Amino acid sequence: MKKDEIVPDYRLDMQGEPCPYPAVNALETMKDLKKGEILEVISDCPQSINNIPADAKNHGYEVLEVDSSGPTIKYVIRK
């Protein structure tokens, strides 16, 4: 699957929220998704790049993309 083909089912905008809130809220939101659904998380907390992918993997979710090329970090996670 190419990056361009990934269409998230849901978006969680956590800009302006300090860590650990982006990671905590991402995991809470993932619980409500059906298997196979995709969540896009947007964060501007620099530490989230350490927390969100690791937490997602630890809970059995698949991290499809981490894009830190812009002013925010985008995470794309599949349940």
MOPAC internal coordinates of N, CA, C and O (Angstrom, degrees):
PM7 1SCF
backbone

  N    0.0000 0     0.00 0     0.00 0    0    0    0
  C    1.4531 1     0.00 0     0.00 0    1    0    0
  C    1.5343 1   108.87 1     0.00 0    2    1    0
  O    1.2310 1   120.80 1   -55.18 1    3    2    1
  N    1.3115 1   116.08 1   124.82 1    3    2    1
  C    1.4615 1   120.54 1   178.67 1    5    3    2
  C    1.5212 1   109.41 1   -80.27 1    6    5    3
  O    1.2310 1   121.02 1   -25.93 1    7    6    5
  N    1.3389 1   115.65 1   154.07 1    7    6    5
  C    1.4610 1   120.49 1   179.73 1    9    7    6
  C    1.5233 1   111.24 1   -53.13 1   10    9    7
  O    1.2310 1   120.32 1   140.01 1   11   10    9
  N    1.3366 1   116.98 1   -39.99 1   11   10    9
  C    1.4630 1   121.15 1  -176.58 1   13   11   10
  C    1.5250 1   111.99 1   -64.37 1   14   13   11
  O    1.2310 1   120.19 1   157.38 1   15   14   13
  N    1.3237 1   117.24 1   -22.62 1   15   14   13
  C    1.4591 1   120.58 1  -175.43 1   17   15   14
  C    1.5218 1   112.62 1   -87.93 1   18   17   15
  O    1.2310 1   120.11 1   170.28 1   19   18   17
  N    1.3296 1   117.40 1    -9.72 1   19   18   17
  C    1.4566 1   120.80 1  -178.59 1   21   19   18
  C    1.5272 1   108.80 1   -79.46 1   22   21   19
  O    1.2310 1   120.90 1   -62.19 1   23   22   21
  N    1.3204 1   115.89 1   117.81 1   23   22   21
  C    1.4596 1   120.92 1   177.53 1   25   23   22
  C    1.5245 1   107.14 1  -118.47 1   26   25   23
  O    1.2310 1   120.12 1   -73.68 1   27   26   25
  N    1.3312 1   117.37 1   106.32 1   27   26   25
  C    1.4668 1   119.46 1  -178.78 1   29   27   26
  C    1.5259 1   111.80 1   -63.14 1   30   29   27
  O    1.2310 1   121.35 1   -35.45 1   31   30   29
  N    1.3350 1   115.01 1   144.55 1   31   30   29
  C    1.4633 1   120.54 1   175.76 1   33   31   30
  C    1.5272 1   110.53 1   -78.73 1   34   33   31
  O    1.2310 1   120.98 1   149.33 1   35   34   33
  N    1.3236 1   115.72 1   -30.67 1   35   34   33
  C    1.4593 1   121.11 1  -176.68 1   37   35   34
  C    1.5191 1   109.58 1  -140.21 1   38   37   35
  O    1.2310 1   120.89 1   -25.80 1   39   38   37
  N    1.3467 1   115.91 1   154.20 1   39   38   37
  C    1.4632 1   121.31 1   176.77 1   41   39   38
  C    1.5274 1   108.13 1  -127.58 1   42   41   39
  O    1.2310 1   120.71 1   -45.31 1   43   42   41
  N    1.3187 1   116.24 1   134.69 1   43   42   41
  C    1.4552 1   123.01 1   177.39 1   45   43   42
  C    1.5240 1   107.05 1  -119.49 1   46   45   43
  O    1.2310 1   120.46 1   -70.16 1   47   46   45
  N    1.3402 1   116.73 1   109.84 1   47   46   45
  C    1.4606 1   121.35 1  -178.07 1   49   47   46
  C    1.5189 1   108.73 1   -95.90 1   50   49   47
  O    1.2310 1   120.84 1   -70.61 1   51   50   49
  N    1.3293 1   116.00 1   109.39 1   51   50   49
  C    1.4644 1   121.59 1  -177.43 1   53   51   50
  C    1.5338 1   111.38 1  -110.73 1   54   53   51
  O    1.2310 1   119.89 1  -157.52 1   55   54   53
  N    1.3122 1   117.82 1    22.48 1   55   54   53
  C    1.4595 1   120.63 1   179.13 1   57   55   54
  C    1.5261 1   110.00 1   -61.66 1   58   57   55
  O    1.2310 1   121.29 1   -43.89 1   59   58   57
  N    1.3258 1   115.14 1   136.11 1   59   58   57
  C    1.4562 1   120.29 1   179.79 1   61   59   58
  C    1.5159 1   113.71 1    87.66 1   62   61   59
  O    1.2310 1   120.05 1   170.04 1   63   62   61
  N    1.3343 1   117.52 1    -9.96 1   63   62   61
  C    1.4654 1   121.17 1   179.30 1   65   63   62
  C    1.5304 1   109.25 1   -91.31 1   66   65   63
  O    1.2310 1   119.87 1   -52.89 1   67   66   65
  N    1.3359 1   117.86 1   127.11 1   67   66   65
  C    1.4620 1   120.00 1   179.34 1   69   67   66
  C    1.5235 1   111.20 1   -73.87 1   70   69   67
  O    1.2310 1   120.65 1   -26.16 1   71   70   69
  N    1.3232 1   116.36 1   153.84 1   71   70   69
  C    1.4607 1   120.28 1   174.11 1   73   71   70
  C    1.5222 1   108.05 1   -63.97 1   74   73   71
  O    1.2310 1   118.92 1   -33.35 1   75   74   73
  N    1.3230 1   119.66 1   146.65 1   75   74   73
  C    1.4627 1   128.14 1     9.73 1   77   75   74
  C    1.5299 1   114.35 1   -93.91 1   78   77   75
  O    1.2310 1   119.30 1  -168.07 1   79   78   77
  N    1.3389 1   118.94 1    11.93 1   79   78   77
  C    1.4665 1   120.07 1  -173.34 1   81   79   78
  C    1.5276 1   114.52 1   -57.76 1   82   81   79
  O    1.2310 1   118.60 1   138.96 1   83   82   81
  N    1.3398 1   120.27 1   -41.04 1   83   82   81
  C    1.4726 1   117.92 1   178.56 1   85   83   82
  C    1.5302 1   112.64 1   -58.63 1   86   85   83
  O    1.2310 1   120.29 1   136.73 1   87   86   85
  N    1.3266 1   117.06 1   -43.27 1   87   86   85
  C    1.4678 1   120.76 1  -179.30 1   89   87   86
  C    1.5270 1   110.89 1   -68.53 1   90   89   87
  O    1.2310 1   120.37 1   136.51 1   91   90   89
  N    1.3256 1   116.90 1   -43.49 1   91   90   89
  C    1.4672 1   121.57 1  -179.33 1   93   91   90
  C    1.5303 1   109.76 1   -62.29 1   94   93   91
  O    1.2310 1   120.49 1   131.60 1   95   94   93
  N    1.3205 1   116.67 1   -48.40 1   95   94   93
  C    1.4638 1   120.03 1  -178.76 1   97   95   94
  C    1.5230 1   112.07 1   -66.84 1   98   97   95
  O    1.2310 1   120.38 1   144.67 1   99   98   97
  N    1.3331 1   116.88 1   -35.33 1   99   98   97
  C    1.4722 1   120.04 1   177.52 1  101   99   98
  C    1.5250 1   110.02 1   -60.78 1  102  101   99
  O    1.2310 1   120.34 1   133.79 1  103  102  101
  N    1.3307 1   116.96 1   -46.21 1  103  102  101
  C    1.4744 1   120.10 1  -179.74 1  105  103  102
  C    1.5270 1   111.28 1   -65.51 1  106  105  103
  O    1.2310 1   120.32 1   140.20 1  107  106  105
  N    1.3413 1   117.00 1   -39.80 1  107  106  105
  C    1.4597 1   120.26 1   178.02 1  109  107  106
  C    1.5284 1   110.56 1   -61.98 1  110  109  107
  O    1.2310 1   120.61 1   137.39 1  111  110  109
  N    1.3373 1   116.43 1   -42.61 1  111  110  109
  C    1.4559 1   121.25 1  -179.46 1  113  111  110
  C    1.5262 1   110.95 1   -67.49 1  114  113  111
  O    1.2310 1   119.94 1   140.85 1  115  114  113
  N    1.3290 1   117.72 1   -39.15 1  115  114  113
  C    1.4614 1   122.14 1  -178.95 1  117  115  114
  C    1.5282 1   111.07 1   -60.06 1  118  117  115
  O    1.2310 1   120.35 1   146.60 1  119  118  117
  N    1.3347 1   116.94 1   -33.40 1  119  118  117
  C    1.4735 1   120.59 1  -179.55 1  121  119  118
  C    1.5262 1   111.44 1   -59.02 1  122  121  119
  O    1.2310 1   120.78 1   147.42 1  123  122  121
  N    1.3456 1   116.11 1   -32.58 1  123  122  121
  C    1.4660 1   120.81 1  -175.67 1  125  123  122
  C    1.5228 1   113.52 1   -84.39 1  126  125  123
  O    1.2310 1   120.21 1   169.36 1  127  126  125
  N    1.3270 1   117.20 1   -10.64 1  127  126  125
  C    1.4609 1   120.47 1  -178.54 1  129  127  126
  C    1.5245 1   110.79 1   -78.71 1  130  129  127
  O    1.2310 1   120.89 1   -26.81 1  131  130  129
  N    1.3171 1   115.90 1   153.19 1  131  130  129
  C    1.4638 1   121.15 1   172.88 1  133  131  130
  C    1.5269 1   108.04 1   -83.26 1  134  133  131
  O    1.2310 1   120.69 1   -22.91 1  135  134  133
  N    1.3149 1   116.29 1   157.09 1  135  134  133
  C    1.4581 1   120.97 1   178.77 1  137  135  134
  C    1.5281 1   109.70 1   -56.55 1  138  137  135
  O    1.2310 1   121.00 1   -49.06 1  139  138  137
  N    1.3326 1   115.69 1   130.94 1  139  138  137
  C    1.4637 1   120.40 1   179.23 1  141  139  138
  C    1.5176 1   113.53 1    95.36 1  142  141  139
  O    1.2310 1   120.01 1   163.50 1  143  142  141
  N    1.3315 1   117.59 1   -16.50 1  143  142  141
  C    1.4642 1   119.38 1   178.57 1  145  143  142
  C    1.5252 1   110.36 1   -74.67 1  146  145  143
  O    1.2310 1   121.46 1   -24.98 1  147  146  145
  N    1.3364 1   114.82 1   155.02 1  147  146  145
  C    1.4646 1   120.68 1  -172.84 1  149  147  146
  C    1.5214 1   110.17 1  -120.09 1  150  149  147
  O    1.2310 1   121.21 1   -46.31 1  151  150  149
  N    1.3275 1   115.29 1   133.69 1  151  150  149
  C    1.4617 1   122.89 1   177.15 1  153  151  150
  C    1.5165 1   109.11 1  -112.77 1  154  153  151
  O    1.2310 1   121.03 1   -47.68 1  155  154  153
  N    1.3330 1   115.63 1   132.32 1  155  154  153
  C    1.4604 1   121.46 1   172.03 1  157  155  154
  C    1.5209 1   107.28 1  -104.48 1  158  157  155
  O    1.2310 1   120.72 1   -53.41 1  159  158  157
  N    1.3294 1   116.24 1   126.59 1  159  158  157
  C    1.4611 1   121.71 1   178.87 1  161  159  158
  C    1.5255 1   107.78 1  -113.90 1  162  161  159
  O    1.2310 1   120.76 1   -50.23 1  163  162  161
  N    1.3335 1   116.16 1   129.77 1  163  162  161
  C    1.4577 1   121.66 1   176.91 1  165  163  162
  C    1.5266 1   107.25 1  -111.80 1  166  165  163
  O    1.2310 1   120.43 1   -52.58 1  167  166  165
  N    1.3361 1   116.77 1   127.42 1  167  166  165
  C    1.4602 1   120.99 1  -179.23 1  169  167  166
  C    1.5159 1   109.76 1  -141.07 1  170  169  167
  O    1.2310 1   120.91 1   -31.65 1  171  170  169
  N    1.3312 1   115.87 1   148.35 1  171  170  169
  C    1.4608 1   119.13 1   173.07 1  173  171  170
  C    1.5325 1   110.70 1  -115.49 1  174  173  171
  O    1.2310 1   120.86 1  -164.17 1  175  174  173
  N    1.3329 1   115.95 1    15.83 1  175  174  173
  C    1.4612 1   120.77 1   176.01 1  177  175  174
  C    1.5286 1   108.62 1   -88.15 1  178  177  175
  O    1.2310 1   119.88 1   -63.68 1  179  178  177
  N    1.3468 1   117.84 1   116.32 1  179  178  177
  C    1.4717 1   120.04 1  -175.50 1  181  179  178
  C    1.5345 1   113.71 1   -59.01 1  182  181  179
  O    1.2310 1   120.07 1   146.39 1  183  182  181
  N    1.3435 1   117.46 1   -33.61 1  183  182  181
  C    1.4728 1   119.40 1  -178.93 1  185  183  182
  C    1.5151 1   112.85 1   -70.07 1  186  185  183
  O    1.2310 1   120.21 1   162.48 1  187  186  185
  N    1.3328 1   117.21 1   -17.52 1  187  186  185
  C    1.4661 1   118.97 1  -176.34 1  189  187  186
  C    1.5208 1   111.70 1   -62.78 1  190  189  187
  O    1.2310 1   120.30 1   157.53 1  191  190  189
  N    1.3341 1   117.03 1   -22.47 1  191  190  189
  C    1.4725 1   119.31 1  -179.65 1  193  191  190
  C    1.5231 1   110.83 1   -66.49 1  194  193  191
  O    1.2310 1   120.44 1   157.24 1  195  194  193
  N    1.3204 1   116.77 1   -22.76 1  195  194  193
  C    1.4682 1   120.66 1   175.97 1  197  195  194
  C    1.5228 1   111.26 1   -87.14 1  198  197  195
  O    1.2310 1   120.28 1   146.31 1  199  198  197
  N    1.3360 1   117.07 1   -33.69 1  199  198  197
  C    1.4708 1   121.05 1  -172.61 1  201  199  198
  C    1.5215 1   113.40 1   -85.53 1  202  201  199
  O    1.2310 1   120.56 1   126.92 1  203  202  201
  N    1.3238 1   116.53 1   -53.08 1  203  202  201
  C    1.4708 1   119.82 1  -168.38 1  205  203  202
  C    1.5309 1   112.58 1   -61.99 1  206  205  203
  O    1.2310 1   118.68 1   128.31 1  207  206  205
  N    1.3446 1   120.13 1   -51.69 1  207  206  205
  C    1.4784 1   118.25 1  -179.84 1  209  207  206
  C    1.5266 1   112.64 1   -61.32 1  210  209  207
  O    1.2310 1   120.19 1   138.26 1  211  210  209
  N    1.3424 1   117.24 1   -41.74 1  211  210  209
  C    1.4713 1   120.42 1  -178.55 1  213  211  210
  C    1.5261 1   110.77 1   -65.99 1  214  213  211
  O    1.2310 1   120.51 1   135.13 1  215  214  213
  N    1.3352 1   116.63 1   -44.87 1  215  214  213
  C    1.4631 1   120.03 1   179.78 1  217  215  214
  C    1.5258 1   110.92 1   -62.59 1  218  217  215
  O    1.2310 1   120.63 1   137.18 1  219  218  217
  N    1.3286 1   116.39 1   -42.82 1  219  218  217
  C    1.4660 1   120.56 1  -179.57 1  221  219  218
  C    1.5280 1   110.32 1   -60.29 1  222  221  219
  O    1.2310 1   120.43 1   132.18 1  223  222  221
  N    1.3330 1   116.79 1   -47.82 1  223  222  221
  C    1.4706 1   120.80 1  -179.40 1  225  223  222
  C    1.5278 1   110.81 1   -63.57 1  226  225  223
  O    1.2310 1   120.47 1   140.16 1  227  226  225
  N    1.3317 1   116.71 1   -39.84 1  227  226  225
  C    1.4680 1   120.84 1   179.83 1  229  227  226
  C    1.5214 1   112.09 1   -63.23 1  230  229  227
  O    1.2310 1   120.35 1   153.98 1  231  230  229
  N    1.3236 1   116.93 1   -26.02 1  231  230  229
  C    1.4653 1   121.03 1   179.04 1  233  231  230
  C    1.5264 1   112.10 1   -95.83 1  234  233  231
  O    1.2310 1   120.33 1  -172.62 1  235  234  233
  N    1.3336 1   116.97 1     7.38 1  235  234  233
  C    1.4581 1   120.38 1   175.00 1  237  235  234
  C    1.5132 1   114.74 1    86.95 1  238  237  235
  O    1.2310 1   120.07 1  -166.95 1  239  238  237
  N    1.3343 1   117.47 1    13.05 1  239  238  237
  C    1.4551 1   120.67 1   178.59 1  241  239  238
  C    1.5253 1   110.10 1   -92.50 1  242  241  239
  O    1.2310 1   120.74 1   -21.05 1  243  242  241
  N    1.3102 1   116.20 1   158.95 1  243  242  241
  C    1.4622 1   121.73 1  -177.48 1  245  243  242
  C    1.5249 1   109.56 1  -103.98 1  246  245  243
  O    1.2310 1   120.56 1   -58.97 1  247  246  245
  N    1.3338 1   116.54 1   121.03 1  247  246  245
  C    1.4614 1   121.49 1   177.43 1  249  247  246
  C    1.5274 1   107.52 1   -85.98 1  250  249  247
  O    1.2310 1   120.60 1   -69.79 1  251  250  249
  N    1.3340 1   116.46 1   110.21 1  251  250  249
  C    1.4646 1   121.49 1  -175.84 1  253  251  250
  C    1.5204 1   111.48 1   -86.21 1  254  253  251
  O    1.2310 1   120.60 1   148.31 1  255  254  253
  N    1.3258 1   116.46 1   -31.69 1  255  254  253
  C    1.4609 1   119.24 1  -175.40 1  257  255  254
  C    1.5208 1   110.25 1  -157.98 1  258  257  255
  O    1.2310 1   121.15 1   -38.92 1  259  258  257
  N    1.3442 1   115.41 1   141.08 1  259  258  257
  C    1.4594 1   122.47 1   168.27 1  261  259  258
  C    1.5191 1   105.15 1  -130.44 1  262  261  259
  O    1.2310 1   120.44 1   -64.38 1  263  262  261
  N    1.3263 1   116.76 1   115.62 1  263  262  261
  C    1.4623 1   121.37 1  -177.48 1  265  263  262
  C    1.5169 1   109.05 1  -119.19 1  266  265  263
  O    1.2310 1   121.13 1   -72.47 1  267  266  265
  N    1.3350 1   115.44 1   107.53 1  267  266  265
  C    1.4664 1   120.25 1  -179.74 1  269  267  266
  C    1.5210 1   110.74 1  -111.73 1  270  269  267
  O    1.2310 1   120.46 1  -151.36 1  271  270  269
  N    1.3348 1   116.72 1    28.64 1  271  270  269
  C    1.4634 1   120.47 1  -175.33 1  273  271  270
  C    1.5264 1   112.84 1   -79.93 1  274  273  271
  O    1.2310 1   119.95 1   161.04 1  275  274  273
  N    1.3236 1   117.70 1   -18.96 1  275  274  273
  C    1.4611 1   120.67 1  -177.88 1  277  275  274
  C    1.5165 1   112.00 1  -108.38 1  278  277  275
  O    1.2310 1   120.30 1    15.90 1  279  278  277
  N    1.3342 1   117.03 1  -164.10 1  279  278  277
  C    1.4675 1   120.84 1   179.59 1  281  279  278
  C    1.5273 1   112.27 1   -71.64 1  282  281  279
  O    1.2310 1   120.46 1   161.94 1  283  282  281
  N    1.3272 1   116.73 1   -18.06 1  283  282  281
  C    1.4596 1   120.87 1   176.52 1  285  283  282
  C    1.5391 1   108.46 1  -117.26 1  286  285  283
  O    1.2310 1   121.54 1   -14.31 1  287  286  285
  N    1.3187 1   114.66 1   165.69 1  287  286  285
  C    1.4651 1   120.49 1   176.47 1  289  287  286
  C    1.5307 1   106.44 1  -109.36 1  290  289  287
  O    1.2310 1   121.48 1   -49.81 1  291  290  289
  N    1.3289 1   114.78 1   130.19 1  291  290  289
  C    1.4762 1   120.36 1   179.92 1  293  291  290
  C    1.5170 1   108.12 1  -109.56 1  294  293  291
  O    1.2310 1   121.16 1   -50.21 1  295  294  293
  N    1.3148 1   115.39 1   129.79 1  295  294  293
  C    1.4611 1   122.47 1   175.79 1  297  295  294
  C    1.5178 1   108.04 1  -116.45 1  298  297  295
  O    1.2310 1   120.68 1   -44.42 1  299  298  297
  N    1.3248 1   116.31 1   135.58 1  299  298  297
  C    1.4558 1   120.73 1   176.04 1  301  299  298
  C    1.5254 1   106.55 1  -121.70 1  302  301  299
  O    1.2310 1   121.17 1   -62.13 1  303  302  301
  N    1.3258 1   115.37 1   117.87 1  303  302  301
  C    1.4726 1   121.98 1  -171.39 1  305  303  302
  C    1.5227 1   109.56 1  -127.28 1  306  305  303
  O    1.2310 1   121.07 1   -47.31 1  307  306  305
  N    1.3483 1   115.55 1   132.69 1  307  306  305
  C    1.4611 1   120.28 1   177.47 1  309  307  306
  C    1.5155 1   109.36 1  -108.22 1  310  309  307
  O    1.2310 1   121.50 1   -42.95 1  311  310  309
  N    1.3357 1   114.74 1   137.05 1  311  310  309
  C    1.4714 1   119.55 1   177.19 1  313  311  310
  C    1.5060 1   109.19 1   -79.51 1  314  313  311
  O    1.2310 1   120.10 1   180.00 1  315  314  313

